[in-house]
Amino acid sequence: MVVELKVKEGQGHPVFREEDLDRHGKDKKKVEMVPVNLKEEEDTQLQRAIDILKSWRVFKKKAA
């Protein structure tokens, strides 16, 4: 999944609240790093779900 964020000059970032803008800065390079973090988080959750499903399959075989 690709997330594309566009920031216009002089406008706030759509994802961050106003207090977050100061902490993250309005630097375009920092803003462009956000989708990468979202992708890593998504992959981590997906891998966790796959691991859980695999463990269930093993459990069912043992119980059968």
N, C-alpha and C positions, 0 to 999 in steps of 0.2 A: 504494500500500500504506500503510495507516495502522497505526502501532504505538502501542498505548496502554499506558502504564506507570502502575501504581498503587502508591503508597507508604503504608504504614500508619504511624501515629505511633510513634516509638521503635524502628522496625525498620530494618535496613539495606536498601540499594537492591539489587534482584535482579541488576542488570547489573554494578555496580561491586564490586570486591573491597574489603575493609576499608580498605586503605591509600588506595584511590581515593576513598572516602567523605570523608576529611578534605580531600583536594585539591579535590574538586568541591563539597563542602559538602552538608549535608542540606537545604538550602533547596529547597522544592517548586518554585519558579519555575525554578531551574537544572535540576532533574530533568526538568521538562516540556519543556525545550529539546532533550533527547536525541533524541526521535523525528524532529525536524526535521533534525538532523544526519544521521541514518540515511537519511532520504529523499533528501537532497542527494547523499550518497555513492552510494546506489542509482541515482539518475538519472545520475550521472557514469559509473558502470560500464556502464549500459545504453546511454548515448550512445556510449561507446567501442566497445562491441560492434557497434552499428549502423554506425559509421564503418568498422570493420574489414570487416564484411560488404559494405558498399558498395565498398570498395577491391578486394575479391576479385572482385566482379562486373565491375568495370572491367578488372581484370587478365585475367580469362577472355576477355572480348571481344577484347582486344588479342592474346592468344595464339591465338585461334581463326582 
